[in-house]
Structure formats: C-alpha cells, structure tokens
Amino acid sequence: MTSYKLEKMSCIGDFPRYFAERQPDKVATIYEDRKMTYAELDKFSSQVANGLIAAGVKPQTRVAYLGKNCDLHTQIQFGAAKANAVLTPVNWRLAGPEVQYIVDHCDATVLFVGPEFAPLIKQIRDQLSKLTQIIALYGAYNDWPDFETWRDAQSTEDPMIPVSGDDIAFQLYTSGTTGRPKGAMLRTEGLFTGFGGVPVDPELLKGTWMETREDDVALLIAPNFHLSGNGNSFLTIRGGGTMLIHPDFDIDRVLSAIEEFKIARAFMVPAMIKFVIDKMKRGECDVSSLRVISYGASPIPLELMREAVEVIGCGFTQIYGMTEIGGGCTLLEPDDHSVEGNERMKSCGKASEPHQIKIANPTTGEEMPPREPGEIWVKTPSIMAGYYKQPEETKKAISDGWYKTGDAGFMDEDGYIYIQDRLKDMIVSGGENIYCAEVESALFDHPAIRDVAVIGVPSEKWGEEVKALVALEPNASLTEEELITFARERIAGFKVPKSVEFRDDLGRNASGKLVKKDLREPYWKGHERRVS
C-alpha cells in the first residue's frame, strides 16, 4: 500500500485513509463474530475500488447493492467512493419488478447481492441487460463470484481516483409514496454538510452530543438503503469510532448488544424506542451505557418522548431531514428534552448550520409569520443535485434553491419547527383542514393503544372524514365508542374520528414510517376523484 500523509478529509474515500494512518489497529466495525480494523477497512476498500475499475466502472458509474447491513457493505461503501463510483443501495423489501426498475433505471453495471436476495436476482437476471457483473456476498451463487474471493484477487494499492465536490457519491431512491421511486443524487460536498452539519474535523465535535469518544461503540440498525443507515455509518467512521452492525432490527438482539458492547450511541425510530421502554419496564435489560439516542423518520407523541427520557435516561436528539437534502436540517438537542415534558418536545428543533428553513405559502413561496402553518422549505448546501433522469420532477421539488419538503408545519418565535403532517396526507373535511399527526398524537395518549394511523376516507356529506386505524397493546381492550369519546375530550369535534378500525399491525416500512398511501387505498378504490 502507498504510504502518504493525509492531513484532512475531503471526500468519503478519505474516511478510512485518515484513520488508518492515525489508529490502524482500532476496530472500525463489528459484525457477527468478525472485527475489522481501520487498517483493514482501508485495505479492503482499496481492493474493492480496484475490482470495480477492473470491471469497467468509470468515475460516476452507478454500482448497485442489494443486501442487508453487514461489514462487506461498509467495504463496498468506501470502495465505491475510492473509485468515484455512485453507490446505489436497493430497498431489499421490494418485490422483483420494483428491484428490476431501480437497478435498470440507475444504469448500474455492477451489482452486489446478498444471499437472501440472490434467488430473486436470478429470476429477473434476463431483464437486467445493463449489468455486466454480479458479485455474490458470502459465497458464490449461480455463476457469480464470491465477494471475498473477488476482492482478494485485487491489488491493495489505493487507486487515488480524483473526486470533486460536485461528483455524485450516492443515489438513494425515495420510497415512492407517489408513483415510481425517484433516484436522489447526493453530491460529495453536500454529504459533508448534511447529517446535522457535521464538521469534517472530529476535534470540532468534542464537548458536543455528536462527539465520538475513544471507546465509543455505535449501533447501526437502520437499513443501508435509507439515508439514516448511511448517515449513522458516516458519523461513526468519520469520527473514528467503532460501529456494531446488525442486519436488521431485532429488539432482543439489540438490547443484548447494548449490554455486551456498552453501546454509547444509536439511531432509532419512535417504534423502536417504544420497544426499549417496554422491555425496561419489565426489568429485562440494562441500557445504562447509552449516552445519546438520535431519533427521527416519523413523528413521536409527546407522552412517549417524555416517558423515554424518564425510563431510558440518556440524552435524546431529534433529527428532521430527508433524502433530497442529504441528511438532517434540524436538531432538537438533549437540553430541550425533559422528564416533565415541554412544548418544544413537540417540535423537531431548530435549523442546524448551515441549513436555512422557512415556512412558505406552498403556492406563492411567501414566508409565513410565526405560528402560521405552511409548507416547510429548506435551503442547504447539501441539497441533492436532482432526481436521476427526471428533470421535470426536479423542477417541481426545487424552487430558487429551496427544496419543497411536502411537510406542513409552522415555526415559533424562537425558530423551533413544528411538523403537522405531510401536505398530501392532510384531510379536508367540510372545508376544514385536519392534520393527521395531531389526531394521532391525541389518540396515542390512550394507554390501550400501541400504534395508530389516521387517514381520510370518502364521505358523501363532508368529502372526506377522519378514520383511525388502531393496534392495541397485548391483552388490552377498547371499543370504537370508548376511543371516540376519549378523543372528543382532547381535540375539536371536527377532528374526532368518525370511525375506528382495529388491526393487529399497521405495517410500518423499514424506516418506521406509516405508508399512508397503502392504508388509504382500499377505501378510495373506485373513486375517480380522491379528495386529500
């Protein structure tokens, strides 16, 4: 390997280079029973880069990955960066036609595939005409080479391919809540200002909630096809910490890992936090090593957050962001959380440097006064370069440098942002705007409720009316009439659900989000005009 002195990080491929010089023997990742040092990560990522180059991958060529979280993904992540390729992780929860669409749409020439999904790729292989090579993780499959055999046949010499700030590092596909998924192109420079405005120099993080301490172990459970998965990987490796990787979320395994490895940092969606609280109440775990839990991806009721502060006892930081802006744009820091609960805990915090946020009239773009609702717009250096091969969709999403989030909310006098709902999920009933998140928060206060989703369904009288889909706690009982009475005592009459449907599960996706489109579909089927 070439000997050189890297004074600072300027691209993603520099992360392993930088720490391989300073702490070569420190463990970078732990996966199953394997540990990988920073020196090994640097070497392996160089081999991956050389293998991609040998396979004809030129700078800015797309490379696809279909597999769960693992240490091989980390090697591929940084290997693609060293080759200046564009890594495109594919949602492994998708069906064959959806996987085929993304791999084909992104023009990937190389695909890395995990063992669970190799049979699916074999079935659709004839439809993936742009692929020139498929590499199987954890053992050869079909006529595809085994990853480690392929990797170890490559040179360990770092290719040192030049990378500019405007080069695309990742292409992440949106969840496709409206129409086909869109590939958001995230620039290298943008990723250095995303994820809460994390500075490149780890020394600047000292004394902040984002500091990676010498012995810190962070838990990675968010999926790699989602921005939160990539973001937490970056935060840990960029800070020179150790990342414990889980392939997916399993509450018992997570809690065992927190105890065994003394996990200091983790990112969780609200549903995961609820699982932790329930286990702790039963005295089934010790999470005292946790210093910070970052949370986001979906709204969290105030009562659940207050309970989390009381029961779990660590610092909490809420992050609000989305794929198209390359990470988080707001922070609600630990000091804003309290056991008693407070108004600010209903917010997602204030704009973090260097991001700007305004509440805009969605039609005119005019900035709304404090506490007046509108659409949340974000201007940031980390904004995507656009949607891949979809210029018209890009124009709809970005106006004069502002990204239109599609989220409805307001800003208070101190700059705290309060999200009310997705604009498209807003219910218009009898001319009144009803924000689902507000109704969901009120219903969630009922002790019998484990999960709840509020949607608008057709109404001949009102155009739309409020319906609540509810999952109960184990062994709990609740009637429709009881819940409606409970809601009427807490929110305005026109916001109270007209009907309640009880379900075993509401089917949140891998990011912990309710897929409202799917929940609404059965009720709107056959309606040519869908009021929303």
N, C-alpha and C positions, 0 to 999 in steps of 0.2 A: 504493500500500500504506500501511496505517496505521502511523504512527510511534509507538512505545511503548518503554518500557524494561523488559525482563524481568529481574528480579533473580535468580530461581531457577526451576528446572524443577519442575513439579508434576504434569504429565501428559505422555503420549507426544507429543502435538502440540507441546509446548514445546521438544522437542529442536531442530528446525530453527529455531524462533523465536530461541532463546537464542544459537545460534552464528551466525545471520545477522546479529545485532547486533554480535558480537564479532570475527568473522572472515568477513565476507561473501564475500571473493574466494578463500577457501581451497577446494580441491577436496574435495567430500564423497564423490563416487562416480566410479569409472572403470568403464565397460562398453564392451567392444569398442573403438571409436575415439572414444568420447564421454566428455567430462568434465563433471560437474555441480557447480557451486559451492554453498556453503551458502545464498547469497542466492537462487540458482535453485531449490534444493530447497524453501526456504521459500515462494517464489512459486508454484511448480508444485503443491505440496501444498495451498496455499490454493485454487488453481483446481480441483483435484480435489474438495476439500471442497464448494466452491460448486456444482460439477457434480452431485455426489451429492444435495445439498439440493434442487437444481432438479428432479432426477429423483424427488423424493418421499421420499428417505431421511431419516427422522426419527431423533433420538437413539436408539441401541441397536438400530436395524435392522441385520440381517445383510447384509453385502456379500461376495460370493464372488469368489475369484481362482483361475483355473486356468491356470497358465503357469510356465515355468521362471524362475530367478533373472534379474533384469535391473534396469536403473536405473528403468524405469517402475514396477516393483513397489515400489521404495523410495518413489516419489512417491505411489503408491496407499496404501501402508502408513501414511504420515504424513498423507495427505489424509483417509483414513477416520478417523484419530484426531482431526483437527481438526473433523470433522463429528460426532464422538462416535458414529460407526457402529462395528459389530463386524465386523472383518475376519475372514473365514473362508477360508483357503487350502485348496485341494483337492489331494490327492495326485495328481499327473499320471501316475503309474504305474498307476492304477486303470483297470479296464475300464468301458465305458459304463454298465452298470447300477449299478456302485458309485459312479461320479461322480453319476449321477442321484439316488441315495439321499441322498448328502451335501448336494447343492445343494437338494434338496427338503426334507430333514429340518431344515436350518438356517433355512428360510424366507427365503432370500436373495431380494431384489427386483432387485438389480443384479449382473451377472456380468461380470468382466473375463476375457477368454480370449486365450491366446497363439496364434500362427499354427499351431503344430504340432497344437493340440487343437481348433481351430475346426471341422474336419470332424466330429469326434466330437460336439460340442455340436449341430451342425446335425442330426445323425441322431436325437438324443434331445430336440430342442427341444420337440416336442409334449408331452413328459412333464414339462416344467419349467414348469408352469402358474403358479407364483408369481412367476416372473421378469417384470419389466416392461421391463427394458432389458438388452441385451447389448452390450458395447463391445469391439471387436477391437483387440488390440495390434499395432502395426507394419503398419497398412494395413487399410482397410475389407474386410469379408468378408460375403458374403450381403447382407442389408440392415442390417448392424450398422455403426455409425460407427467410424471410425478414432480411436484413443485421443487422439493428439496434436491432431487437428482438433477433437475434442470438448472436450479440456482447454483449448485456446487460445481457445475461444469463451466461456470463463467469466471472471468478474471475478477480479482478482488481490487484491482486498480480503480480508484474513483474517476469516473469519466469527466467530471468537472464541466458539464454542459452549461453554457451561459443561460441565465434566466433573467428576464426583465420583470419589472413590477407590473407591467400590463399583460404579461403572459397568464393564461388561464391555468390554475392549479387543480381545480375540481369542477366537475359538472354534476350537480346534485339535482335529481328530479323531484319536483313538487309532488305532493300526494294526489294531485289530480282531483280535487273536490269538485271542479267544474271542467268537464271534458278531459282530453288526453293530458297526461303528465307533461310538464314543461321542464326543460333542462336549464337550470340557472347556472350561468358561467361565473365562477368566482375567481377574481384576479389574485395573483400572488401578493401584490401590495395591499390589496383590500383585506386579505386574511390577516395581515399584520396589524390592522387597526380594528378588526372585528373582535368577537368574543369579549365584549366589555372594554374595548380599548386597551388590551393587554400590551404593555411595553415590551420591546424586544429584549432589553437588558433585564435579566432576572433580579439584579440588585435593586432595581427600582420598585420591585414588588415587596421588599422587606417592610414588615410592620403593617401590611395591608391584609385583608381577608384572602387575597389571591396569592399570598406568599407560599412558595414551595419550600418547606424546611428540609434539612439534611436527611432526615429519616422518614419523611412523609411517604405514605403509600396511598395512592388514589384508586378508587374503584371505578372501572369502566363497564357499565351495563347498557348504556344507550346504544342502539344499533348503528353500525357504521354507515348505513345508507341515509342516516339522518344527520343534520348539522350538529346536533348536540353530541352525537357519538364522536364525530371528527373533532369538535371543539374541545371536548374533555381530553382527548388524546393529545391535541396540541398543547393545552395548558400544562399537562403533566410533563411531556417530553421537553417542551420549551423551557420549563423551569428546572429540568434536570432531576425530576422525581422518579419514583417507581410506580408503574401502572399495573394494577392487578386486573386482568381481563377476564370477563365472564362472557360466554357466547350469547346469553340472553338473560332475562330476569327470572330468577327463582328465589323467592323470599327466604326460604330456609338456607339455601346456599349462600345468599348474600349476608345474612346475619352471622352465619358461621365464619365467613371470610372476614367480616368486620372484627370479630373477636380474635381470630387466629393471627391476622396480619396487622392488627391495630390500625385499621383504615382511618385516615385523617380527613379525607375529602371525598365527596361523592356528589353526583348529579342524579336527582330523582324527579319523576313526575309526581303530581299530588297523589295518584292512586297508590304508588309505591310507598310514599310517606305514611299513608293510612295503614298499610300492611305492617310497617315497622311499629307504629303506635300500638296496634292491636296485639302484636307479639310481646311488646314491652309490658303492656298492662297485665299480661298473663305470666310475667316473670320468666320469659323464655329466651332472653338474650341480654347481652351486655354490649352497649354501643358507646361506652364512655370515651373511647379513643377518638370518636368523630369530633372534629373541630368546626367544620363547615359543611352544610348540605346546601348546594345550589338547587333551585327548583324552577320549573317553568313548563312550557309546552301546552299547558291548559290552565284555566282559572282555578283558584283554590279558595274555598269558602273560608271566611274569617275564623269561624269556630274551629275548623280543622287546623288552620295555621297556629292559632293560639294554643291548641292542645299539643301540637308538635313542639312548640317552644317549651311548654311545661314538661312534657313527658320525655322527649328525647334530650333536650337540654343543651344542644350545641348551638352554634351560630347558624343563622339561615340567611341566604341571599337569593332573592328572586331575580331572574333574568328574563327580560322580554325581548324577543327578536324573531327573525325568520330567515329562511334560506336566502332570499333575494337580497338581503343586506349583509350577508356574510357573518352573521352572528348576533350577539345581543346588542341592543342600543339603549337599554335602561338598566338600572340597578336599584334594588331595594335592599339596602345593606343591613347587617345584623343589628345595628343600633336602632333601626326603625321597627324592629320586632320586639314585642313584649308579651309576658305571660298574661297580662290583663286584657291584651288586645287593644288596638287603636285604629283610628280611621285610616292611617297611612298603610296599614297592613292589608287594606282592601285594594291598594294601588299596586302597580308593578315598578314603582320607584321613579327616579328622575333620569333624564337623559345623561348618559355617560360620555365622557370625552372619547373621541372628537365628534360625536354624533349630535345632530340637531333634530328636534321634534316639534311639529306644530299640529294643532287640531284644526283641520281645514273643512270648509264647506265643500263637500265632495263634488259639487257642480262647478263652483267658481274658483275654488282654491283659496278663497279668502280665509285668513286666520280668524278663528272664533275666540271670543273673550273667555276669561277663566270660568270654568264650570259649565260652559255651554257645549253641548255634545256636537260631535262632528266626526270626520274620518281622521285617523292617525296617519300623518305623513312623516317620513324620515328622510333626512339628507345626510349622507355619510360617505367618507372616502372608501368604505368597504362595500358600497353598493355593487351589485352584480354588473358584469359587462352587458348582460342582456340574456334573453332566452335563446338557446341554440336553434338556429334556423327558423326563428319565429319573430321576425321584426315587428309585425303588427301587434303581437301580444306584448312585446317590449314597450312599444309606444303607449299602449293602454296602461301599463303598470308604472311608467316613469314619466313625470312631467317637470321639465325645467330642473332636473337633478333631484327631484323629490320622488321617493318611492311611495306609492299609494298602497297602504297595507291591507285595506279592506276591513280593518277593525274599527268599530265605533267606540268612542270614548270621549273623555274630557280631561282637561288639565286644571289643577287647582292653582291658587295664587302663589304657591311655593314651587311650582313646577313638577309636582307629582302627577303621574299619568294614571288614570283610572279607565280600565277597559270595560266596556259594557257588553259588547258582543261582536261577532262578525256581522258586517252590514247585511250580507246575504241571508243571515240567519235571523234577522230582525223580523218579528211578527207584526203585521199591520192589521189590527182588528178593530173594525168600526171606526177607522180613521186614527186610532191611537197607536203609537209606536210602543212595542213591548220588547224589551231586551231580555233574551232568554237567560243570560247569566244571572240577572237579578232575581228572576223567579227560581232558578236552580239553587242559588245561594240560600234563599228563604226556605225552600223545601228541605235542603240538606241539614238544616238545624234540627229536624225531627230525628230523635235517637234511633228509630227503627230503620232509617234509610242508609243503605250502603253506597248507592250510586244513583244518579238521577240525570235525565236529559229532558229538556223542554223543547218542543217543536211546535210549529204552526201547522194545523191541518185544515182542510177545506170546511167552510161554513157558509151555507146559503144565506144566512142572516147577516153575518159580520164580514164575509170574505175569507177570513181566517179566524181560527180560535185556538186557544192555548191547550196543549195536551202534554201531560207529564208521563214519561216512561220511567219506571222506578224499579230498582233492585233492592231487596230488603236484606238486612243483616240476618245471619243464620238464626233460625228459631224465632225470629221476630214476626209479629202480625200487625197488619194495618189495613184498613178499608179505604176505599176511594172517598167515601163521605168524611171519614176522620181526617184524611190528609187535606181535603179541600177546606174543611173548617179550620185546620191548623194554618193553612196558607192565608186564608181570609183575615186572620188576626195579625198578619205580618206585612202584607202588601196590599196595594189598592185593588179594589174589586175587579177592575177590568183586566188585571194581570193574573188573577187567580185561575188555575187550570179548570177548564170546563169538564175535562175527563182525565182519568188516570188509568194506565195500563201497567200491570205488574209483570216483570220479567226476571228470569234467573240471572241474566247478564246483559249488559248493554253493548258489548262488542267493541271496546276501545281498540284503536290500532296500536302498532308497535311504538308509537310516540306517546301513547297515553291519551290520545285525543278521541273525543266522540266524533264519529263520522256522520254528521247530521244529514248529509245527502242520502246516505243509505237508510237512516232511521225514518226519514220523511217519505221515501219513495213509495212504500206500499199504500200510503194514504192519498197520494197525489196521482197515482197511476190512472190513466184515462182522462185526466184533466188537461185540456189543451193550454189553458192559461193558468199558470201557477203563481198565485199571489205570494210574495215574500219580500 
